[in-house]
Amino acid sequence: GHPSVGDESDSCYRRAVAWLLKQQIDGGRFGYYESRVDNYFVSRLRKRSLFSSEGAGYKARTIHMFNHAVPTAALAVAYRESGDAALRAPLRAALRYLVHDEHPDYVWTSYYDPYGDMGVVSYVMLAARAAADAGLTLEAKPLLEPASDFLERVTDPDTGRSAMIAERPHCYDGYDSTAINAFCRRLLGETFDTPPLSGALDVLSRAGLAWRPASALEHGHGTARTLGAVVNHEFWYHAVRAFAGSPAQAAARISDRIAGLLVQHQQRSGSARGSWAPIGVWDRVGGRVYATSMAVRTLAARRGPRLR
């Protein structure tokens, strides 16, 4: 929720929003355009172009879209919760950029596994849902209307799971994509008894949970077909959000188990006190800041049934 006016968290919130707005460039984009990033990789790092199949394009170009989708979602939620009129125009521009940058079939990267990064979709949909709730229905409509078709395409009707779909076989197939799919279905208003959503939640309820480093990701191309029960903040956070408000016993069980693991393994001493170690599936990209942020989001999501 929005902080109370005048308290310390309100000042912190306002400084953070002001900083985010300063990062918005022409066209409504947050962060640099791909051409500038590409120039940095070629001229400064002496790497191949991002647009080369042999270059560093996959992760760099995927992060390019995360760098816009995440702050857009943050701005949308801030606008919905605060009603601050100063956020309306920047948010509208950011949403329009999302629409402009969308590739065919509801994806935001033109590289070789566009369906693989469901994480981008979760932030796009969260931004669109929050914006629509706050009255920006025109800007949110082209992001919300095609979402259902996309979620169907990436759902296996036989298993209820979603997985990264890639041209290359070494793509990680974990529970995070399924959890994100379920969360996105909740954002679209699907009820717990809807077959696609209920199937996904059943898959998640049977997934193993443990505090074990995702060391298998360090080999080969950095991905693996399956890793078993490892730390996976994307899976954990989106599962807790997707189960929020469910009367099923599995909802409380998986939520309590995830919270227990997080509480047990929070750093209790030293300079990293209060944080979480970056040992999860995607922590190698975001580091300790990402791991801690996702842990806090997950614990906060358990405080009530409100999804949005």
C-alpha positions, 0 to 999 in steps of 0.5 A: 500500500501507499505509505502514510504522508509524512512518515519516513517510508513516504519520503523513501517512496517519493525519492525512489519514484523520482529516481525512476522517473529520471531514468525514463528516456524519449519514447517512454522507455526505461533504460537504454535502447538496444542500439546503445547497449550493442555499441557498448558490447562491440566497442567497449567490451570487444564482443560480437554484436547483440544481433549476432547469433554467436554474440551475447545477444540472448541475455543482454537483449532479454535484460533490455526488456526486463529493464523496462517492464519491471519499472513500468510495473512498479510505476503502475502499482505506485500510481494505482495505490497513490493516485498521484497525478504526476505519474499518469503521463510517464506511465502512459508513455511507458505502457505505449512503449511496451505495446510498441516493442512487442513482437508477434505472439506476445513476446518482447525479444526477437532472439532465439527463445522468445517464449522462454522469458515468461518473467517479462510477461509477468511484469508486463501483465502486472503493469497492465492490470494495475494501470487498468485498475487505475483507469488507464484502460485504453493503454492497458487494453492491447496488453491484456486482451491478447494475454489469454491466447498467449497463456494457452499457447504455452500451457501443456494441456496434458500436464498443466505445466508451462515451460520455456519453449526454445529452438535450442534443447538446453533450455531450463524447464522448471516450475517458475514458468508454470507459477508465472502462468498461474499468476497471470491467469489470476490477473486476468480474473480466472477463478480457481476452478477454471481447468487451466488454472486449477491444473497449474496450481495442482502441478505447483502443489506437488513440486518439491521445495528445498533450500539447495543451490542451483549449481547445475546452472553453472555448467554448459550453457548455464541452463539444464533440463531439470534441477529438482528442488532448488532455490527458485525465487521466481517460482516461489513468489509467483506461486504464493501470489497465484495461490492467494485467496485459494481455499485449498489446503495446498495453498496454505501448505506451499505458502507456509513451506516457502515462508519457512525456508526464507525465514530459516535462511535469512542472513543473521550476521555480518555485513549481509545481515537481513539479506538472502544469499544469491544461490537460486536459479536466477540469482546469478543474474540479479545477485543478492539484491534480486534474491533479497527483493524477491524474498521480501516480495514473497513474504509480503504476498502472504499477508493477505489474499489481495492479488493485485 
